[in-house]
Amino acid sequence: STAVALVKTGKGYFQARRHLKRIKPALVLGTGGYVCGPVVLAAAKLGIPTLLHEQNAYPGLTNRLLARVADRICVTFPQSASLFPAGREIVTTGLPIRSQIMNTTREEGLAGLGLKEGFRILIVGGSQGARSINRAMLAVYKEMKDRTDLHWLHITGPAGYEEYLADLAREGIDLSDYGNIRIMPYVHQMEQALSVADLVIGRAGASFLAEIMAKGLPSLLIPYPFAAENHQEYNAKALVDSGAAMMIKEQDLSGVTLVNRIKELVDHREHLEAMGKEARALGNPKAVDLIVEQIMSLVSNR
């Protein structure tokens, strides 16, 4: 209940205040979520420099509330700035990504995954897969399997993998006849999958988008509709508005819709190239360095 939440928040505030007075940090960095609320608030009240980082295009409730007391706010998407209280110091830094994402070459990815060179579409629904995307892709393979100019790398998620192979067989698609289609349950080195992709189809979580933007990859995004405050749709819209992606909402997703969108993209490679350039312009592979700069700036001015 609201009353219980308020009691827990108050208790958390005094616990955080006690710990902060003991350890005397040079700065407190908050990344959203109810756990960081009492800590950042206590730090601000104690005069400890505070920095927020918002990874999503639509700021979470905790960060929106803490913005009134934080010294500085770093955002992934420039569109987020207008959603914070006026007069706050906001810096667009991007979202940190692993160095391997940028350092893995296409040749290394092809070798690591055992793939041949070719225009490749990467389909991924997150670590657990996405049943709706998998289901719609059945129609895509049925319609487009004979296009030898297209290669597919589809990560189904471990839970749905065996079932998906059975679904393909029921549709009359024998993967041994189609070397251009690779279905995998999971990829441990996502940097390899991204390095071989020319078009990405997937959800719109902030970390995933940060990676494809940094790589300059055009994308067809299908936001997860049950994400908190529908933040994935806002993330996807940030890319769509910049010309870096196309979006299909979950309620509009079907095999026919997906086939049409994919054809629209792969048959107009110049459009894909332009989308990739816009994605790269939005991305920032040096995000961690920019955030560290903001931290050092606040600490040195203390």
Protein Blocks (a to p, Z undefined) as FASTA:
>chain_A
ZZlmmmmmmmmmmmmmmmmmmnopabdcdeejjklmmmmmmmmmnopacddddfbfbdcf
klmmmmmmpmbdcdfblklmmmpcehiacddebjaddfklmmpcfklmmmmnopaedddd
dddebjnopfklmmmmmmmmmmmmmmmkbccdddebjklmmmmmmmmmmnopafklmmkb
ccdfbdfblmlmmmmpcbdcddfdfklmmmmmmnopacdddddfkbghhlmmmmmmmmmm
nopaccddfklgcfklmmmmmmmmmmmmklmmmmmmmmmmmpcfklmmmmmmmmmmmmmm
ZZ
